[in-house]
């Protein structure tokens, strides 16, 4: 399974699930920065959850509607075999709070030259959209910065842009793909793309409609089968 989302420094399954999480990954801080900063949009970050904005990966066995501004999960997604491979969450996670669906605002000093206002809107005041397809690769320093961190430490962590908690990491627990494949697949999807073994399930949940979120109320994107 594969997921798309935002990041911070710090196989393979039969089916690949794509999280639309571009910005979430793009806004997360690298682990070498302070523990309170984050790179997000590490959420198929609708927040830039990789495939959320302009298009999410199409499911082989169910219809899915995608555009340059978001995707809709397949009907009856929660009852599909793909849902069994993720940690499901209660819709109350995304209830209205002090700052949209989060208790706190997006952090300042985001990495990768990400637009903070855009990140805040996507992560905290949105349930379906994301930054434009390819934004993370063409408008930010994500690829160069993450590659530098990976070459230096052999590992990269991606964190929630609101709370700084880890959401994703590379390589995954099964070490199922190379860094080159990670970048190539993300470029193909249009947003940073993470597989299910590269997701920190302590802090990430998937709702019944396929929306990928943090347990803190950050919109990350959608979990959608390739």
Secondary structure, DSSP 4 states (H G I P E B T S, - for coil): -EEE-B-------SS-EEEEESHHHHEEPPTTS-TT--EE----ETTB-TTSSS--PPPSSS--EEETTEEEPPTTGGGSTTGGGS-B--GGGGS-BTBBTBSSPPPSS-STT--HHHHHHHHHS-SS--SPTTHHHHSSSHHHHHHHHHHHHS-EEEE-TTT--EEEEES-TT--S-HHHHHHHHHHHTS-EEEGGGB-TTTEEE-TTSEEEETTS-EEEEEEE-
